[in-house]
Amino acid sequence: MKLLKNFEKKKLFKYFLIASTVKLIFLQGCAGAPKSDKEIERIIKANKIIDLNELTSSEIRLFISIVKKSASPCPDSLGLADELSKEKPCKEAFQALGFIYRRILDGYGESEILQKYTLRFKEKKPVSIDIAGRPSIGPENAKVTLIVFSDFGCPHCRRLSLLIQKILKSHPDDIRIIFKHFPLQSIHPSSMDAAIACEAAMVQGSFWQMHDALFNLEGNLSKENILKAATTAGLDITRWKEDIESSIIIERVNADIKEGEKLGINGTPAIFINGIEFTESPRYLEKYIEELL
């Protein structure tokens, strides 16, 4: 009887070892075997999303190291390198590759890139922003929606507006732009007057004409210049002067400011793309958008 029990124990142990081995092989197959640097470099080149020739040899090594350590932003639990080696990687994997690449070009180190990668792809969720009644350009069902918190006294905001106009011309059916006021009055004292002036122009259906006229002032937002901008925008000046005194108009601007503060905005321009804050350099904005299309 004792021999029979020992036999049964050995038999069960054997089955346990076989089952454990099969499970381990299965898990390794799902996660993918560790890839060499050469394999990852080949995978990156094969996807033709980025040009490694623009990086130095040390930057390429950094790129490969980060790709090896990054989880895939796709629904499965693969690593980024494993996702990219699939026959049809998900779109988010290409976005992740471009994100790492641009951060390296901007001189960020590995730990900071990995931290920002996690925030961008694994932790950050789209925020809800009230766009009711806000001026917009582009179709409501656009694939990409940009919400821009802006200040007419801000030179960076002016440059961004010109860049957005260029991007809109390239993708008129795919992008929607929504404007939100965020005048930084401590830096640009007359920016609140300009915001109210532009909001009042919306009553006459001329928000974007006034928007462009105000940015063309290049920060010279005196009352006289704002009046000239209103004339350039083709406004009914008598009606416009009445509207800039309206508590309803002023409250709309203040509502945008309060929402921006709630979102933690402390500088302009602040851009949210499909609800996610865009934290890269504006020079990468078009590339970022194209990755989403």
TORMILO-313824 format. One line per 5 residues: their letters; for each residue x, y, z negated of N, C-alpha, C. Coordinates in pm, whole numbers, plus 50000, padded with zeros to 5 digits. Atoms other than C-alpha are relative to their C-alpha. Example, Ala and Ser with C-alpha at 12.3 -4.5 7.8 and 13.67 -1.06 7.14 Angstrom:
residues 2
as	50089,49881,50000,51230,49550,49220,50090,50120,50000; 49918,49881,50006,51367,49894,49286,49923,50109,49927
//
This chain:
residues 293
mkllk	50083,49878,50000,50000,50000,50000,50087,50127,50000; 49908,49887,50008,50286,50235,49910,50069,50025,50134; 49936,49987,49868,50457,50163,50245,49904,50061,50101; 50101,49945,49909,50131,50242,50425,49983,50151,49981; 50013,49857,50029,50104,50576,50249,50119,50079,50055
nfekk	49880,49934,49947,50463,50665,50339,49995,50012,50152; 50014,49998,49853,50392,50570,50699,49904,50110,50044; 50099,49897,49965,50085,50795,50706,50058,50140,49982; 49937,49869,50025,50283,51084,50558,50096,50037,50113; 49904,49975,49891,50556,51045,50821,49927,50032,50130
klfky	50079,49979,49879,50292,51028,51093,49941,50141,50003; 50057,49864,50010,50122,51347,50971,50107,50106,50018; 49890,49904,49988,50457,51523,50942,50045,50013,50145; 49961,50001,49858,50542,51420,51299,49901,50085,50082; 50103,49922,49930,50210,51563,51424,50014,50149,49970
flias	49983,49861,50040,50275,51881,51228,50115,50066,50077; 49885,49948,49926,50617,51924,51391,49966,50023,50147; 50039,49985,49859,50473,51867,51738,49909,50121,50019; 50094,49888,49991,50188,52113,51677,50070,50133,49982; 49926,49875,50026,50426,52375,51537,50086,50038,50119
tvkli	49915,49974,49883,50658,52338,51835,49919,50053,50116; 50089,49955,49892,50371,52372,52083,49954,50144,49975; 50045,49864,50036,50243,52680,51896,50111,50102,50024; 49887,49910,49982,50592,52838,51900,50025,50028,50147; 49979,49983,49856,50633,52776,52272,49892,50090,50058
flqgc	50112,49919,49950,50289,52927,52336,50018,50147,49965; 49982,49862,50043,50365,53238,52133,50114,50066,50075; 49888,49944,49925,50700,53285,52304,49960,50031,50143; 50047,49978,49864,50529,53250,52638,49914,50124,50010; 50085,49880,49998,50276,53522,52547,50083,50125,49984
agapk	49922,49880,50029,50532,53763,52408,50110,50021,50103; 49893,49989,49904,50790,53689,52676,50135,49982,49934; 49866,50020,50054,51148,53580,52621,50076,50131,50003; 49922,49876,50000,51394,53855,52529,50070,50020,50134; 49943,49971,49868,51514,54025,52846,50134,50070,49985
sdkei	49869,49936,50002,51869,54129,52919,49988,50142,50054; 49998,49862,49949,51963,54487,52998,49990,50002,50152; 50003,50006,49853,52019,54389,53361,49859,49970,50051; 50137,50033,49960,51672,54237,53383,49909,50121,49988; 50085,49883,50022,51510,54548,53238,50031,50108,50104
eriik	49963,49902,49897,51706,54773,53475,49939,49962,50135; 50059,50047,49875,51589,54558,53766,49849,50025,50002; 50145,49979,50011,51227,54579,53644,49965,50147,50021; 50025,49856,49988,51246,54958,53614,50016,50045,50145; 49976,49962,49860,51392,54994,53964,49891,49945,50091
ankii	50101,50065,49914,51137,54753,54111,49867,50075,49999; 50127,49930,50009,50844,54962,53988,50001,50136,50070; 49984,49879,49919,50979,55270,54172,49922,50121,49946; 50069,49888,50062,50817,55509,53924,50097,50114,49973; 49899,49900,50033,51138,55688,53833,50128,49972,50079
dlnel	49874,50011,49928,51477,55748,53988,50114,49996,49899; 49891,50013,50097,51756,55614,53769,50126,50073,50044; 49882,49929,49951,52008,55794,53989,50013,50140,49938; 49995,49868,50065,51914,56116,53807,50056,49993,49858; 49949,50017,50135,52042,55971,53478,50148,49961,50003
tssei	49861,50045,50016,52399,55926,53360,49999,49854,49952; 49992,50141,50044,52522,55577,53270,49958,49986,49854; 50040,50007,50142,52478,55651,52898,49850,50022,49985; 50145,49977,50005,52125,55781,52961,49923,49877,50048; 50063,50124,49953,52041,55463,53154,50000,49896,49887
rlfis	49994,50094,50112,52160,55255,52858,49898,50037,49892; 50100,49952,50096,51944,55470,52629,49860,49966,50046; 50132,50030,49941,51647,55427,52863,49965,49853,49980; 50022,50145,50011,51683,55048,52865,49976,49961,49855; 50015,50031,50143,51722,55036,52487,49860,50037,49950
ivkks	50132,49956,50045,51400,55232,52435,49890,49913,50060; 50099,50088,49936,51205,55023,52688,49994,49866,49927; 49995,50129,50070,51321,54706,52506,49929,50006,49865; 50055,49987,50135,51202,54841,52171,49855,50047,49997; 50134,49940,49996,50869,54987,52288,49892,49896,50025
aspcp	50117,50084,49976,50536,54812,52263,49926,50053,50121; 50080,49957,49885,50312,54820,52566,49880,50082,49952; 50120,49924,50035,50037,55085,52555,49871,49934,50050; 50115,50070,49941,49808,54836,52733,49929,49917,49893; 50080,50071,50101,49536,54635,52555,50064,49874,49942
dslgl	49938,50121,50052,49746,54319,52524,50113,50035,49903; 49897,49977,50102,50027,54274,52272,50141,49980,50055; 49868,50015,49940,50317,54251,52516,50089,50119,49967; 49909,49888,50004,50628,54461,52493,49992,50074,50133; 50007,49920,49878,50664,54738,52751,50073,49932,50115
adels	49923,50068,49894,50932,54545,52944,49922,49882,50057; 50079,50115,49953,50708,54236,52961,49881,50046,50084; 50114,49947,49923,50411,54443,53080,50045,50044,50139; 49950,49950,49872,50619,54605,53354,50045,49887,50092; 49955,50113,49917,50742,54265,53473,49884,49921,50058
kekpc	50118,50068,49946,50385,54150,53542,49978,50040,50146; 50026,49970,49859,50265,54137,53902,49921,50130,50015; 50080,49878,49998,50011,54412,53826,49997,50061,49860; 50001,49935,50132,50111,54616,53519,49884,50099,49989; 50107,49902,50018,49843,54838,53369,50053,50141,50025
keafq	49962,49863,49967,49845,55207,53461,50072,50069,49883; 49941,49936,50118,49932,55309,53104,50149,49966,49985; 49858,50039,50009,50263,55118,53128,50086,50092,50086; 49927,49906,49915,50372,55342,53416,50007,50138,49936; 50001,49872,50071,50269,55648,53215,50105,49999,49889
algfi	49902,50013,50109,50481,55520,52925,50143,50010,50054; 49868,49996,49939,50780,55471,53154,50038,50143,50036; 49975,49860,49965,50749,55827,53286,50022,50087,49878; 49986,49924,50124,50710,55963,52933,50141,49985,49943; 49865,50025,50053,51036,55799,52815,50104,50069,50088
yrril	49906,49942,49903,51217,55912,53129,50012,50152,49983; 49998,49853,50011,51116,56278,53092,50060,50045,49867; 49941,49965,50129,51210,56282,52725,50152,49988,50003; 49855,50015,49987,51556,56155,52810,50058,50116,50081; 49954,49886,49919,51592,56423,53080,50006,50128,49917
dgyge	50003,49881,50085,51506,56682,52813,50098,49992,49884; 49893,50007,50098,51786,56557,52591,49963,49943,49864; 50039,50059,50128,51593,56379,52314,50078,49871,49974; 49934,50123,50039,51759,56097,52121,49902,49885,49983; 50083,50121,50004,51634,55742,52077,49894,50003,49891
seilq	50095,50005,50111,51472,55774,51734,49885,50098,50021; 50106,49901,49977,51282,56090,51830,49908,49957,50114; 50083,50047,49888,51164,55942,52160,49908,49888,49954; 50082,50111,50050,51043,55625,51986,49887,50052,49911; 50102,49942,50088,50860,55835,51728,49890,50068,50082
kytlr	50098,49931,49917,50693,56051,51992,49923,49901,50089; 50066,50104,49920,50616,55742,52201,49887,49937,49919; 50102,50061,50087,50430,55586,51909,49882,50094,49981; 50107,49902,50016,50234,55906,51852,49917,50011,50127; 50069,49978,49871,50149,55939,52220,49917,49879,50043
fkekk	50064,50118,49940,50057,55581,52306,49935,49904,49900; 50050,50100,50093,49986,55385,51989,49914,50057,49887; 50071,49945,50116,49847,55623,51727,49904,50112,50036; 50080,49881,49973,49710,55936,51888,49871,49964,50072; 50131,50022,49940,49340,55929,51969,49947,50131,50058
pvsid	50056,49877,49943,49149,56175,52189,49918,50076,49896; 50076,49916,50092,49004,56467,51994,49875,50052,50071; 50124,49944,49945,48656,56607,52041,50009,50152,49998; 49994,49855,49988,48652,56967,52165,49869,50049,50061; 50127,49945,49953,48337,57172,52212,50023,50082,50127
iagrp	49981,49928,49873,48322,57280,52576,49868,50060,50051; 50131,49947,49959,47956,57387,52587,50011,50150,50028; 50000,49859,49965,47926,57716,52770,50136,50059,50031; 49865,49948,49973,48300,57744,52831,50024,50004,50150; 49974,49988,49856,48423,57863,53172,50085,49884,50051
sigpe	49927,50114,49946,48548,57584,53395,50010,50009,50152; 49982,50017,49855,48674,57506,53743,50019,49851,50025; 49985,50141,49964,48643,57166,53908,49876,49920,49964; 50120,50083,50021,48387,56885,53911,49989,49948,49856; 50023,50049,50137,48231,56775,53580,50041,49855,49984
nakvt	49964,50142,50007,48306,56411,53665,50145,49977,50042; 49859,50012,49961,48675,56478,53736,50071,49892,49918; 49924,50103,50070,48920,56202,53644,50084,50060,49888; 49913,49935,50098,49136,56451,53455,49939,50134,49961; 50052,49874,50051,49006,56732,53234,50107,50066,49913
livfs	49905,49922,50078,49244,56999,53105,49924,50108,49923; 50054,49892,50082,49129,57216,52816,50119,50084,49955; 49885,49913,50025,49360,57514,52782,49961,50111,49902; 50014,49889,50095,49374,57741,52475,50106,50102,50038; 49908,49904,49939,49527,58060,52607,49984,50141,49943
dfgcp	49990,49863,50051,49623,58420,52528,50045,50088,50117; 49967,49915,49884,49623,58697,52794,50126,50084,49979; 49876,49927,50024,49921,58860,52626,50123,49911,50002; 49892,50099,50008,50131,58543,52640,50061,49975,50138; 49937,50023,49868,50384,58522,52928,50002,49853,50041
hcrrl	50002,50144,49969,50397,58141,52903,49861,49959,50051; 50137,50030,49955,50017,58133,52944,49980,50047,50144; 50011,49948,49864,50043,58346,53257,50067,49904,50099; 49930,50094,49911,50300,58110,53409,49923,49869,50013; 50079,50123,49995,50084,57814,53317,49879,50017,50091
slliq	50118,49978,49916,49780,57969,53487,50036,49992,50148; 49953,50007,49861,49980,58005,53809,50029,49855,50040; 49971,50142,49974,50098,57643,53782,49871,49922,50018; 50128,50072,49992,49743,57520,53723,49930,50029,50132; 50059,49965,49870,49620,57707,54031,50063,49917,50111
kilks	49928,50080,49900,49887,57527,54234,49955,49853,49994; 50041,50140,50017,49791,57187,54089,49857,49980,50049; 50139,50009,49956,49422,57254,54155,49990,49992,50152; 50001,50002,49854,49495,57318,54522,50039,49862,50053; 49956,50134,49957,49666,56978,54544,49899,49891,49966
hpddi	50095,50103,50045,49391,56789,54358,49864,50063,49969; 50125,49926,50027,49065,56988,54397,49884,49913,49951; 50112,50087,50036,48837,56686,54346,50026,49916,49876; 49962,50091,50109,49022,56518,54062,50021,50069,49865; 49963,49929,50123,49084,56791,53804,49895,50104,49964
riifk	50088,49895,50053,48864,57009,53586,50077,50079,49895; 49933,49912,50094,49003,57308,53397,49894,50071,49916; 50091,49930,50092,48824,57446,53090,50083,50097,49915; 49925,49895,50069,48936,57771,52930,49943,50024,49861; 50039,49964,50137,48933,57845,52556,50091,50116,49955
hfplq	49923,49885,50049,49041,58174,52396,50079,49965,49874; 49922,50010,50123,49322,58175,52142,50100,50116,49994; 49911,49884,50004,49460,58530,52119,50084,50002,49872; 49909,49993,50115,49765,58552,51893,50021,50148,49965; 50003,49856,50025,49692,58896,51753,50121,50050,49922
sihps	49882,49958,50076,49993,58900,51520,50120,50024,50093; 49892,49983,49902,50219,58876,51828,49960,50093,50112; 50053,49918,49890,50002,59038,52096,49874,50073,49948; 50110,49931,50069,49784,59298,51915,49877,50026,50088; 50113,49968,49912,49566,59375,52221,49937,49877,50065
smdaa	50049,50121,49934,49504,59013,52316,49855,49969,49965; 50141,50021,50037,49174,59003,52126,49910,50085,50088; 50078,49912,49911,49047,59301,52328,49989,49937,50140; 49999,50062,49868,49147,59119,52647,49909,49877,50003; 50084,50120,50006,48974,58798,52538,49852,50039,50004
iacea	50140,49954,50002,48649,58984,52463,49962,50056,50137; 50025,49942,49868,48679,59172,52793,49972,49890,50103; 50018,50109,49904,48710,58844,52984,49871,49923,49972; 50124,50069,50037,48427,58680,52793,49879,50081,50048; 50109,49914,49953,48206,58979,52878,49984,49991,50151
amvqg	50007,50014,49854,48294,58934,53246,49924,49874,50039; 50070,50124,49969,48147,58584,53230,49849,50023,50010; 50143,49967,49993,47804,58741,53177,49960,50034,50143; 50025,49962,49861,47834,58872,53532,50049,49894,50099; 49953,50108,49912,47966,58542,53667,50138,50025,50057
sfwqm	49868,49963,49946,48316,58686,53710,50113,49970,49902; 49897,50031,50099,48516,58519,53437,50136,49980,50064; 49870,50034,49943,48791,58380,53661,50064,50116,50075; 49946,49879,49936,48826,58704,53858,50065,50090,49894; 49946,49919,50108,48879,58887,53528,50120,49930,49937
hdalf	49889,50081,50050,49104,58608,53403,50127,50030,50080; 49883,49975,49915,49338,58657,53699,50046,50145,49991; 49966,49857,50007,49323,59036,53680,50073,50033,49869; 49935,49975,50130,49418,59033,53310,50141,49941,49997; 49865,50059,49999,49711,58795,53360,50092,50078,50093
nlegn	49919,49919,49910,49830,59015,53646,50054,50126,49932; 49949,49885,50076,49879,59292,53387,50132,49966,49930; 49874,50047,50057,50172,59083,53256,50021,50048,49857; 49990,49966,50143,50096,59158,52891,49978,50145,49967; 50024,49857,50025,50034,59533,52933,49850,50023,49981
lsken	50144,50007,50025,49692,59514,52770,49946,50124,49928; 50059,49877,50055,49615,59876,52694,49854,50006,50042; 50143,49987,49966,49246,59977,52701,49984,50049,50144; 50008,49948,49863,49312,60166,53024,50027,49890,50102; 49967,50109,49907,49471,59863,53190,49892,49893,50003
ilkaa	50109,50098,50003,49193,59632,53075,49882,50052,50082; 50106,49940,49919,48942,59875,53231,50033,49988,50149; 49958,50015,49861,49143,59869,53554,49981,49855,50047; 50018,50141,49966,49135,59489,53545,49852,49970,50026; 50144,50018,49982,48755,59500,53509,49955,50055,50136
ttagl	50031,49941,49869,48736,59726,53815,50051,49910,50112; 49942,50090,49901,48968,59495,54010,49916,49873,50015; 50082,50122,49997,48745,59201,53916,49861,50024,50060; 50127,49968,49935,48450,59383,54073,49881,50002,49906; 50109,50001,50098,48246,59417,53754,49916,50126,50007
ditrw	50086,49885,50027,47952,59646,53690,50052,50058,49868; 49927,49948,50116,48151,59864,53451,49905,50045,49888; 50095,49955,50104,47850,60016,53272,49949,49882,49919; 50050,50119,50069,47708,59675,53191,50112,49932,49920; 49886,50064,50066,48051,59536,53104,50036,50071,49870
kedie	49969,49923,50121,48115,59818,52853,49899,49972,49889; 50102,50035,50100,47790,59730,52682,50027,49860,49945; 49981,50139,50040,47874,59360,52675,50121,49981,49909; 49881,50018,50085,48218,59403,52516,49972,50041,49855; 50039,49963,50136,48040,59550,52214,49901,49900,49940
ssiii	50101,50096,50044,47799,59257,52189,50056,49904,49895; 49958,50094,50106,47824,59050,51870,50000,49856,50052; 50006,50135,49942,47731,58742,52076,50129,49968,50074; 49875,50018,49924,48033,58789,52304,50118,49982,49905; 49889,50007,50096,48268,58849,52012,49999,49868,49925
ervna	50012,50127,50073,48136,58542,51829,50047,49882,50085; 49953,50108,49912,48209,58321,52133,50151,49990,49996; 49854,49998,50008,48572,58428,52124,50046,49947,49865; 49964,50045,50134,48589,58376,51748,49978,49850,49982; 50027,50143,50010,48437,58029,51785,50115,49919,50061
dikeg	49884,50067,49939,48721,57930,52020,50120,50004,49907; 49886,49985,50091,48977,58065,51775,49988,49905,49881; 50022,50089,50116,48824,57876,51482,50024,49854,50037; 49980,50138,49958,48822,57553,51680,50147,49970,50021; 49856,50018,49980,49184,57601,51782,50074,49984,49868
eklgi	49937,50010,50132,49283,57655,51420,49970,49865,49936; 50039,50130,50054,49092,57343,51320,50082,49887,50063; 49919,50100,49930,49291,57148,51581,50149,50010,49964; 49861,49983,50041,49614,57277,51427,50084,50078,50099; 49925,49921,49901,49710,57505,51717,50061,50121,49932
ngtpa	49933,49881,50055,49965,57767,51618,50081,50074,50105; 49930,49932,49891,50100,57871,51957,49927,49978,50131; 50064,50012,49869,49997,57917,52317,50105,49990,50110; 50127,50068,49976,49938,57775,52563,49996,49865,49929; 50021,50134,50053,49793,57463,52403,49911,49926,50099
ifing	50068,50074,49894,49681,57197,52650,49955,49864,49949; 50052,50134,50033,49460,56894,52594,49955,49936,50131; 50032,50071,49876,49437,56641,52876,49921,49874,49965; 50092,50110,50036,49142,56403,52849,49998,49979,49849; 50011,50005,50146,49134,56488,52479,50129,49979,49925
iefte	49869,50022,50064,49505,56420,52413,50086,50124,50020; 49916,49880,49988,49735,56712,52337,50123,49970,50086; 49884,50013,49913,50000,56756,52605,50116,50070,49930; 49889,49946,50078,50330,56804,52423,50131,50006,50078; 49879,49994,49919,50576,56787,52710,50019,50140,50059
spryl	49974,49873,49934,50733,57074,52901,49899,50021,50114; 50095,49974,49891,50487,57244,53142,50052,49960,50137; 49948,50038,49868,50723,57159,53429,49967,49855,50035; 50039,50139,49974,50612,56797,53389,49848,49983,50009; 50146,50010,50005,50241,56880,53386,49943,49932,50124
ekyie	50055,50059,49878,50173,56793,53749,50032,49850,50009; 49962,50142,49997,50365,56465,53724,49915,49921,49901; 50082,50064,50104,50175,56378,53405,49859,49976,50053; 50136,50011,49946,49842,56445,53577,49994,49894,50109; 49998,50098,49890,49938,56242,53883,50005,49857,49947
ell	49995,50133,50060,50012,55946,53656,49862,49953,49953; 50135,50033,50047,49652,55962,53534,49903,49975,50115; 50092,50011,49885,49500,55970,53883,50009,49863,50067
//
